[in-house]
Amino acid sequence: MSIYTHVAIGTNNIEQSRRFYDAVLGALGLKRLGDMPSSSFYGAEVPELMITAPIDGKPASAGNGITISFASASRAAVDAFHAAALSNGGSCAGKPGPRPVAPTAYGAYVRDPDGNKLATYCYAAQ
């Protein structure tokens, strides 16, 4: 069982975020599972990530020091995630490559169009 029900990420442009997350999470085999006017929900089978306009009506802003990292099945998926981010309005926050956290760790970091920091890691051996 997961330790959380979902993660929410604020956005100031829901349509731009939908295009970004459709591509980036699609590279990891995840999909958009549902929409509301100012939100969308992503996961494999149940919603685990929500992108949404902030409920308080204030502008969304990225949390300094916060990173949301997704599991990746392969190094190729890590590379595809990074490329999809750069092709869909995101920016590089760490090119794909080996990471010192574990002997087989391979990861990449990006920022979404609103500045939220995302990562993906594959721990499978090459």
C-alpha positions as CSV (number, residue, x, y, z in Angstrom):
1,M,0.0,0.0,0.0
2,S,1.2,3.5,-0.8
3,I,1.8,6.0,2.0
4,Y,-0.2,8.7,0.2
5,T,-3.4,8.9,-1.8
6,H,-2.2,11.5,-4.2
7,V,0.1,14.4,-4.9
8,A,-1.2,17.8,-6.1
9,I,0.7,20.2,-8.2
10,G,-0.5,23.8,-8.7
11,T,-0.7,25.3,-12.2
12,N,-1.6,28.7,-13.6
13,N,-2.4,27.3,-17.1
14,I,-4.4,24.0,-17.0
15,E,-4.3,23.5,-20.7
16,Q,-0.5,23.9,-20.9
17,S,-0.1,21.6,-18.0
18,R,-2.3,19.0,-19.5
19,R,-0.2,19.0,-22.7
20,F,3.0,18.8,-20.6
21,Y,1.9,16.0,-18.2
22,D,0.2,14.0,-21.0
23,A,3.5,13.8,-22.8
24,V,5.9,13.5,-19.8
25,L,3.8,11.0,-17.8
26,G,2.9,9.1,-21.0
27,A,6.6,8.5,-21.5
28,L,6.4,6.5,-18.2
29,G,3.3,4.6,-19.1
30,L,1.0,6.7,-17.1
31,K,-2.2,8.5,-18.4
32,R,-4.7,11.1,-17.7
33,L,-7.6,9.4,-16.0
34,G,-10.0,12.3,-15.6
35,D,-10.6,16.1,-15.9
36,M,-12.5,18.8,-14.1
37,P,-12.6,22.3,-15.4
38,S,-9.5,23.4,-13.5
39,S,-7.9,20.0,-12.7
40,S,-6.7,16.8,-14.2
41,F,-5.9,13.4,-12.6
42,Y,-3.1,11.0,-13.6
43,G,-2.0,7.5,-12.8
44,A,-1.7,3.9,-14.0
45,E,-5.1,2.7,-12.8
46,V,-6.2,5.1,-10.1
47,P,-5.6,8.9,-9.7
48,E,-2.3,9.5,-7.9
49,L,-1.3,12.9,-9.3
50,M,-3.5,15.9,-9.6
51,I,-2.6,19.1,-11.5
52,T,-4.9,21.9,-10.4
53,A,-5.4,25.6,-10.2
54,P,-5.0,26.5,-6.5
55,I,-8.3,26.4,-4.6
56,D,-7.6,29.7,-2.8
57,G,-7.5,31.6,-6.1
58,K,-4.0,32.8,-5.6
59,P,-1.3,32.1,-8.3
60,A,0.4,28.7,-8.2
61,S,4.1,28.7,-7.4
62,A,6.8,26.0,-7.2
63,G,7.9,24.9,-3.8
64,N,11.6,25.5,-3.2
65,G,13.3,22.2,-2.2
66,I,10.3,20.1,-3.3
67,T,10.8,17.4,-5.9
68,I,8.2,14.8,-7.1
69,S,9.9,11.7,-8.5
70,F,8.3,9.0,-10.5
71,A,9.4,5.4,-10.9
72,S,10.6,4.5,-14.3
73,A,10.8,0.9,-15.7
74,S,13.9,1.5,-17.9
75,R,16.7,3.9,-18.7
76,A,15.0,4.5,-22.1
77,A,11.9,5.7,-20.3
78,V,14.0,8.1,-18.2
79,D,15.4,9.5,-21.4
80,A,11.9,9.7,-23.0
81,F,10.5,11.5,-19.9
82,H,13.3,14.1,-20.1
83,A,12.9,14.6,-23.9
84,A,9.1,14.9,-23.5
85,A,9.5,17.6,-20.9
86,L,11.8,19.7,-23.0
87,S,9.5,19.3,-26.0
88,N,6.5,20.4,-24.1
89,G,7.4,23.6,-22.3
90,G,9.5,22.2,-19.5
91,S,13.2,22.8,-18.8
92,C,16.2,20.7,-17.8
93,A,17.0,20.5,-14.1
94,G,19.4,17.5,-14.5
95,K,20.2,15.6,-17.6
96,P,19.6,11.9,-17.7
97,G,22.4,9.8,-16.3
98,P,23.8,7.8,-13.5
99,R,23.1,9.0,-10.0
100,P,25.2,8.3,-6.9
101,V,22.3,7.3,-4.7
102,A,22.6,3.6,-5.6
103,P,24.9,1.6,-7.9
104,T,22.3,1.1,-10.6
105,A,20.4,4.5,-10.2
106,Y,19.7,6.3,-13.5
107,G,17.6,9.5,-13.3
108,A,16.7,12.8,-14.8
109,Y,15.3,16.1,-13.4
110,V,13.0,18.6,-15.1
111,R,10.9,21.6,-14.3
112,D,7.3,21.8,-15.6
113,P,6.0,25.1,-17.2
114,D,5.0,26.4,-13.7
115,G,8.5,25.7,-12.3
116,N,7.6,22.5,-10.3
117,K,10.6,20.2,-10.0
118,L,10.0,16.6,-11.2
119,A,12.3,13.6,-11.5
120,T,12.2,10.0,-12.6
121,Y,14.5,7.2,-11.6
122,C,15.2,3.7,-12.8
123,Y,17.0,1.4,-10.4
124,A,17.1,-1.6,-12.8
125,A,20.6,-2.8,-13.9
126,Q,21.5,-1.8,-17.5
